[in-house]
Each structure stands twice: as C-alpha cells, then as structure tokens.
Amino acid sequence: MNHSPLSLASHGPVIPVIDLHSVDDAVPLARALLAGGVKVLEVTLRSPVALACIAAIARAVPQAIVGAGTVRSVADAQAARDAGGRFAVSPGYSAAIAAACRRIGLPLLPGVATAGEVMAAAADGLEFLKFFPAQQAGGVSMLKALAGPFPEVAFCPTGGISLANALEYLALPNVKACGGSWLTPTDAIAAGDWPRITRLAREASALRA
C-alpha cells in the first residue's frame, strides 16, 4: 500500500467512522460498504472487540482498506498493525504515535483542532490531517482560516459531519475527504440491515465537490 496517508482520500470522498460491538457484524458490514463503493473503513478502538473486527475484515474482505480509529497510544498503533490494520487515525496529535507509526510502516491520519497542532504535525512531516471535532472546532470557517497559513496541508474533517453538510466541507480546496459515522447507524448494524448501509454508502460515494 502507498504509505502516504493522503492516498486514503483517493478512494472516495467519505471515510466511515465505524463503532462495532460484535465480531459477527464486521465482515457483513464491510461487504455492505464495499458494495456501495466505500473502500476505506475506519474501525474505532472503542470496544473490546474492535481489534478482532479489524482482523476479521482484513482476512475476509482484503479488497477493503481497513484501519483503526481512536488510536491513543503507541500500543494501540502496534495492536492495530498486528491485527492487519492498514492505517491509523488518532483523535489528537502525538509525536510518539507519529514516530511509532513511521517505524512500523503504518500510515497515520492524526487529529488536530488548532493551528499549533497543525504546526506540530507538519513539523513531523504529516500534511494530511484529521480536523476533529470538526463542527465543534469551528467547522468550514475554521478550515478556510487554516488554509491561509498552511496552504500545503490537507484535511479530513470528522465530527458532526452528515449527508446534509458534507458537500460544504468537500467544496473546500484543502479538504480531500471527510469522516462520518452516518454511513453505519447503530440501529442498522443491530438489525443486520446491510442493504440500508449499502444505500448510505452509495449516497456518500456520490458526493463530489
């Protein structure tokens, strides 16, 4: 795989932020998203089975690019890599996690919310960053403001993004993709309503600035 995190954005405009609580749901969910044209899957490390879900998807759905979200430590990054994760997403910026990801060859999409955090990430060679929490951290107007001093930095806004406002974000020149949990509603996963998830994925795939 291309070890530039920016390559993740080349597969589509939306990266789903997935919260799984049963390993049995992992593979059918991944297949449903893939059927809707969504190839990059961020499984958050927010449940005890998250790593097992990543491993199951990596094994059974190799055409998907599965990674770990909510990576908060070097140990998380290593565990994600060991499970077959192909990228990591962190809620904030940590130089230690960035160094560990470089060492183990795991593309990192780190979270930032301020100009200082953008500078810290850019100083470590990272220029594709997750803007999080997007809506609460200033939304579209904040991203427009960051474009001035950081013309070389691209963003993946995540947090409060929905089908209703995604296009507004994707229209910004410094936004290459956005992250969203709306593609994988908890009730749809609980009901095993995979056709609904495929429909949501297809809608998201069709979003173009």
N, C-alpha and C positions, 0 to 999 in steps of 0.2 A: 504493500500500500504506500501511496505518497505520504511521506511523513510531515508534510505541511498541513496544519490544521485547516487552512483555507480550502484545501481540496474537498473537505466535507460539504462545503457550500455549493460545490459544483454538481451535486446530485439532486438538488431541488431546493425550493425556497423555504421549506419548513422542516425543522428537526423536532420530532415529537419528544416531549419530556414524559417518560413512562414510569408509573409507580405500580409495581407488581407485588402481589402478596401470595401468589400461588405459582409454583413452577409449572403446573399443568396449563396455565394460561399463556406462558411465554411464547411457545412455538406457534400456536394458532394466531396469537396477536401479531407476531412478526410477519407471518404469512399474509394476514389480512392487510397490514400496512403496505407490504410489498406489492400486493395485488392492486392497491390504489396508487402505486407509483412512488411510495415513500421508502427510500432505501437506507437512510441513516437513522439509527434508532438509539436514543439515549435512555438507558435504564438507570434510574436513580438508586443510589445505595441507601434507600430509606426503609428497607425492610430486611428481615433476616434472610430472606430467600433471593435477594437481588443478584448476588454473585452466581447462584445456581441458575437463575433465569438467563443471565448473560451467557453462561456456559452452554445452556441448552440451545439458545438461539445460534450461537457461534457454531455449534456442532450440526444442528439440523437445518439451518437456513443460511448456508455460507454466502449466498448472494446478497444478504443484508450486511450492512456495516454497523455492527453493534458496539456500543461503548458504554462507559459508566458515567453517570452524573452524580452530583453531591460528593465528589472526591474531596475529602477534607484533610487527608494526611498522606505521607509517603507510603504508609502501609496500605491505604486504600488504593493508591495508584498501582502498587505491586500486585495486590489481590485482583484488581480489575484486569491487569495484563495476564496474570496466571489463569484467569477464568476464560480468556480468549477475547477480552475486550480490545477493540482496535483504536480507541481514543478515550480520553478522559475529559470530563467537564467539571470545573470546580466553582463553588458559589462565590469565592473571593480569590484574591491573588496571594500566592505563597511562593517565594523564591525557592524554598526547599522542595516543594512539589514540582515546580518547573524543572529544577535540576534533576530530580529523580526521573521524571518523565523523559527528559533528554537522554538520560543514562540507559533507560530500558527501551528506548525507541517507541514511546507511546505519545502520539500527538495530543497536545493539551489545548483545550479551549478554556482559559481561565476567566473567572468573573471579575468585573470591575464596575465601579459606580461613580468614581471621581477622576479628575484629571491627574491627581497624584498616583492613583493606582494604574492608570494608563501609562504614565511615565515609568513606573516600576516595571511593568510588564514589557514595555517597549525596550527598556534598558537591558532586559534579559533576552531580547531577540524575538519577542512574541508580538505579532502585529495583526492577529485575528483574535478578537476578544469577545467574550460574552458580556453584554451590558445588562446587569442584573442588580436589583429587580427593576426592570425597565420602566414600567408605568410609575412606580413609586419614586424612582431616582430621577425623574424629570422627563421621561418619555422622548417623543420626537424632538421637542425643543432642545433638550439636553444633548441629543446626538448631533443636532445641527450645530450647537455651540462647540462640541468637541472636534468637529470637522475642521475648524479653523486652525488650531494649534497642532492638530495631529492628522494631516492630510493623508499620511501613508497607512493609517490604522483603519482596519475594517471591523465591523461589529456584527454580533448575532444577539439582538435584543431578546430577552426572555423574562417573563414575569408580567402577568396581566395582558399578555397578547392573546387575541382571539381572531376568529374569522372576520369580525367586524372592523378591527383596526390594523390587521396585519399588512394590508396594502399600503397604508400610510407610512409604516416603517420601511417596507420593502422599496418604496419610492425614493428613499434617501440614498445618495450615491455611496455613502460609507456603510451601508447595511447590505450584507451579502446573503443573509438568511435570517430567519427568526426561529426562536424556540417556543413551543406551545404544548400545553397539556390538553388542549381541547380536542385533539385527534383521538385521544384514548380515554373517554369518560369512564369513571369508576363503575357506573351502572351498566354500561355496555360490556365492560370486561366481566363483571359479576354475572351478567345474563348470558355470556358467551355469544353476544350479538356481533359476530365478526363481519357480516355484511354491512352493518352500520359503520363500523370502523373503516372498512374499505371505502365507503362513500365519503366519509370525512377526510380520508387520506387523498382521495381523488380530488376533492374540492381544494385541499391545501396545495396539492401538486400543481393545480391550475392557476395558482396565484402568481401573477407576474407584475412587476412594477411597470 
